[in-house]
Amino acid sequence: MSPHAKLISTLSLFLGTTITISSNHWVMAWTGLEINTLAIIPFISKSHHPRAIEATIKYFLVQATASALLLFSSMSNAWATGQWDITQLTHPMSCLLLTIAIAMKLGLVPFHFWFPEVLQGSSMITALLLSTMMKFPPIAILFLTSHSLNPTLLTTMAITSAALGGWMGLNQTQIRKILAFSSISHMGWMTIIAIFSPNLILLTFYLYTLMTATVFLTLNTTKTLKLTTMMISWTKTPMLNATLMLTLLSLAGLPPLTGFLPKWLIIQELTKQEMTTAATIMAILSLLGLFFYLRLTYYSTITLPPNTVNHMKQWHTNKMTSTLIASLTSSAILLLPLSPMILTTI
């Protein structure tokens, strides 16, 4: 991929995201989503591997369908009410279509099938973009329209996403697929709170992005793609693997790490809204995710298999990447004591 094409695609990615999250008009939001979709396609297909091409086609078809549904939803709402404002979504059919479109964009159950396959066909950095930055525009639309959507439908999709994200991640050996099902599970946590506390969606998404970015960048540095290669990465970068263990446990939501904060606040808010059953189910389902995160940490730091190849420790790493990973890891592990200050911002 030439530097010019890379620059144009990156700028388009930022432009599309900015347009969508800052727009009040449905057509502008749709335009931003389309720019985003077209900008990420060169990144997915740049290796020219058959699996990458397959992932690109799957991603394009799903995103094009979701964008068409979003445009149809906004047009039918404008036809019925005369309003193009994002916050003025009142037509019942438009609300249903928008829920389906956002679920497809985010990879919520039952529209999740494309996400693990696309991540598996992408490089680590592209998978990071797909798991974080590409989810930001639909999350912003969900944030703006949360008051108009059907609470029962959203809660059902959220619980099934948390359940399936946990179950399907249990028997995976490919790291990118495990992180894809982890993402599906986290999207379920964000969706269940959308109606009751929209600000919590943004807080959960920011902290999820922080932790996921740390994990992906660490795995990209150690060139780890499956569990078998993860078992021998300890000999190359012991310190990085030790911090990866803590970041994975934070992603699982264990106290006293950063990842515990959003889950704690979501369960607290659900209990306040007298949804104790949903809160209990979500808390139990998070144990499924905890299991495969513990398996990852076990493989990365505790299991040292018989290894005949003596790896040289990577003393000479890229200084900028190392600094970035160090700062992200610190934030992904140590933010829980700052929760009173964080709570004043939401």
URQUICOR-V701905 format. One record per residue. N is the residue number from 1. RES is the residue in one small letter. PHI is phi in radians with two decimals (none if undefined). PSI is psi as a letter, one per 30 degrees, with the letter a starting at -180 (NA if undefined). OMEGA is omega in whole degrees, 0 to 359 (999 if undefined). Layout:
BEGIN
n = <N N>
res = <RES RES>
phi = <PHI PHI>
psi = <PSI PSI>
omega = <OMEGA OMEGA>
END
This chain:
BEGIN
n = <1 2 3 4 5 6 7 8 9 10 11 12 13 14 15 16 17 18 19 20 21 22 23 24 25 26 27 28 29 30 31 32 33 34 35 36 37 38 39 40 41 42 43 44 45 46 47 48 49 50 51 52 53 54 55 56 57 58 59 60 61 62 63 64 65 66 67 68 69 70 71 72 73 74 75 76 77 78 79 80 81 82 83 84 85 86 87 88 89 90 91 92 93 94 95 96 97 98 99 100 101 102 103 104 105 106 107 108 109 110 111 112 113 114 115 116 117 118 119 120 121 122 123 124 125 126 127 128 129 130 131 132 133 134 135 136 137 138 139 140 141 142 143 144 145 146 147 148 149 150 151 152 153 154 155 156 157 158 159 160 161 162 163 164 165 166 167 168 169 170 171 172 173 174 175 176 177 178 179 180 181 182 183 184 185 186 187 188 189 190 191 192 193 194 195 196 197 198 199 200 201 202 203 204 205 206 207 208 209 210 211 212 213 214 215 216 217 218 219 220 221 222 223 224 225 226 227 228 229 230 231 232 233 234 235 236 237 238 239 240 241 242 243 244 245 246 247 248 249 250 251 252 253 254 255 256 257 258 259 260 261 262 263 264 265 266 267 268 269 270 271 272 273 274 275 276 277 278 279 280 281 282 283 284 285 286 287 288 289 290 291 292 293 294 295 296 297 298 299 300 301 302 303 304 305 306 307 308 309 310 311 312 313 314 315 316 317 318 319 320 321 322 323 324 325 326 327 328 329 330 331 332 333 334 335 336 337 338 339 340 341 342 343 344 345 346>
res = <m s p h a k l i s t l s l f l g t t i t i s s n h w v m a w t g l e i n t l a i i p f i s k s h h p r a i e a t i k y f l v q a t a s a l l l f s s m s n a w a t g q w d i t q l t h p m s c l l l t i a i a m k l g l v p f h f w f p e v l q g s s m i t a l l l s t m m k f p p i a i l f l t s h s l n p t l l t t m a i t s a a l g g w m g l n q t q i r k i l a f s s i s h m g w m t i i a i f s p n l i l l t f y l y t l m t a t v f l t l n t t k t l k l t t m m i s w t k t p m l n a t l m l t l l s l a g l p p l t g f l p k w l i i q e l t k q e m t t a a t i m a i l s l l g l f f y l r l t y y s t i t l p p n t v n h m k q w h t n k m t s t l i a s l t s s a i l l l p l s p m i l t t i>
phi = <none -1.23 -1.00 -1.17 -1.11 -1.11 -1.12 -1.10 -1.11 -1.13 -1.10 -1.13 -1.09 -1.16 -1.11 -1.04 -1.10 -1.11 -1.05 -1.15 -1.31 -1.86 -1.66 -1.88 -1.75 -1.05 -1.16 -1.16 -1.09 -1.12 -1.05 -1.06 -1.10 -1.16 -1.05 -1.01 -1.06 -1.21 -1.30 -1.45 -1.02 -1.06 -1.20 -1.23 -1.63 -1.16 -1.36 1.08 -1.31 -0.94 -1.17 -1.19 -1.13 -1.09 -1.09 -1.09 -1.13 -1.05 -1.09 -1.08 -1.13 -1.15 -1.19 -1.14 -1.10 -1.12 -1.14 -1.12 -1.12 -1.12 -1.15 -1.12 -1.07 -1.19 -1.19 -1.18 -1.18 -1.16 -1.11 -1.43 -2.03 1.37 -1.96 -1.86 -1.26 -1.09 -1.37 -1.79 -1.54 -2.16 -1.22 -1.00 -1.14 -1.10 -1.09 -1.13 -1.11 -1.15 -1.04 -1.12 -1.09 -1.17 -1.09 -1.18 -1.14 -1.49 1.42 -1.39 -1.13 -1.66 -1.90 -1.73 -1.05 -1.26 -1.15 -1.05 -1.19 -1.17 -1.11 -1.14 -1.56 -1.90 -1.31 -1.07 -1.20 -1.14 -1.08 -1.09 -1.07 -1.14 -1.43 -2.08 -1.12 -1.26 -1.53 -1.15 -1.02 -1.12 -1.11 -1.11 -1.16 -1.05 -1.07 -1.31 -1.88 -1.01 -1.23 -1.67 -1.52 -1.36 -1.09 -1.11 -1.11 -1.10 -1.12 -1.08 -1.13 -1.15 -1.16 -1.17 -1.16 -1.11 -1.21 -1.22 -1.04 -1.28 -1.12 -1.25 -1.36 -1.16 -1.85 -1.52 -1.98 -1.54 -1.06 -1.13 -1.22 -1.07 -1.21 -1.17 -1.21 -1.08 -1.12 -1.04 -1.10 -1.16 -1.10 -1.09 -1.09 -1.23 -1.24 -1.16 -1.71 -0.99 -1.23 -1.53 -2.59 -1.00 -1.09 -1.17 -1.04 -1.14 -1.07 -1.08 -1.16 -1.08 -1.22 -1.09 -1.06 -1.05 -1.24 -1.15 -1.06 -1.07 -1.11 -1.10 -1.18 -1.13 -1.14 -1.17 -1.17 -1.53 0.99 -1.76 -2.08 -2.44 -1.10 -1.14 -1.36 -1.18 -1.19 -1.85 -1.37 -1.05 -1.21 -1.52 -2.35 -1.07 -1.16 -1.11 -1.19 -1.14 -1.25 -1.08 -1.02 -1.15 -1.14 -1.14 -1.19 -1.16 -1.09 -1.27 1.63 -1.46 -1.30 -1.73 -1.68 -0.99 -1.10 -1.26 -1.03 -1.10 -1.17 -1.07 -1.16 -1.17 -1.12 -1.08 -1.18 -1.09 -1.13 -1.09 -1.50 1.05 -1.94 -1.10 -1.10 -1.09 -1.10 -1.14 -1.08 -1.10 -1.13 -1.19 -1.16 -1.17 -1.17 -1.09 -1.10 -1.03 -1.08 -1.35 -1.20 -1.12 -1.14 -1.09 -1.16 -1.10 -1.15 -1.41 -2.18 -1.74 -1.37 -2.10 -1.25 -0.99 -2.34 -1.47 -1.54 -1.53 -1.46 -1.35 -1.17 -1.45 -1.32 -1.71 -1.78 -1.16 -1.12 -1.15 -1.10 -1.08 -1.11 -1.08 -1.11 -1.08 -1.20 -1.12 -1.11 -1.03 -1.20 -1.23 -1.92 -1.91 -1.47 -1.03 -1.07 -1.55 -1.01 -1.02 -1.21 -1.12 -1.14 -1.25 -1.56 -1.84>
psi = <k l e e e e e e e e e e e e e e e e e e f g l f k e e e e e e e e e e e e f e f e e e e g f f g k e e e e e e e e e e e e e e e e e e e e e e e e e e e e e e e f g k g k e f h j f k e e e e e e e e e e e e e e f h l k g h f e f e e e e e f g l l e e e e e e e f d e f f e e e e e e e e f g e f f l j e e e e e e e e e e e e e e e e e f f e g k f k e e e e f e e e e e e e e e e e e f f e e e i e e f e e e e e e e e e e e e e e e e e e e e e f h k f l e e f f f g f e f e i e e e e e e e e e e e e e e f g k l h l e f f e e e e e e e e e e e e g h h e e e e e e e e e f f e e e e e f e e e e e e e e f e j j l k j f k j k k k i e i l k e e e e e e e e e e e e e f e g f e f g e e e e f f f NA>
omega = <185 181 181 179 179 180 181 180 180 179 179 178 178 181 180 179 182 180 184 186 181 185 174 184 183 183 178 178 179 179 178 179 180 178 178 181 182 182 184 185 177 180 181 188 190 181 180 175 181 180 179 178 178 179 180 181 179 182 182 183 181 183 178 178 180 179 178 178 179 179 179 178 181 179 180 176 178 178 184 188 183 183 174 181 183 184 183 180 185 183 186 181 178 179 179 180 179 178 179 181 180 178 178 180 184 183 177 175 7 181 188 193 183 194 179 182 180 178 180 180 183 174 183 182 177 178 177 179 181 183 186 188 181 178 186 179 177 176 178 178 177 179 184 186 188 182 184 189 183 183 182 180 180 180 179 180 181 182 179 177 179 181 183 177 177 183 186 180 187 188 181 175 179 185 183 178 177 180 176 179 173 179 179 179 180 177 176 178 180 185 186 183 187 184 192 181 183 180 179 177 183 179 180 181 180 181 176 179 180 183 181 178 179 182 182 181 177 180 177 179 181 180 182 181 178 185 182 177 178 183 181 181 179 183 181 183 185 183 180 179 178 178 176 178 180 180 179 177 175 178 178 178 180 171 7 183 186 186 179 186 181 181 178 181 181 179 178 181 178 178 178 181 180 174 184 180 179 180 179 180 180 180 179 181 179 177 177 178 179 181 184 172 177 177 177 180 178 180 187 188 186 182 174 186 174 189 183 182 177 180 171 177 185 178 184 178 178 188 181 178 181 179 180 181 180 181 179 181 179 180 183 183 197 186 185 178 179 185 177 179 179 182 178 183 183 999>
END
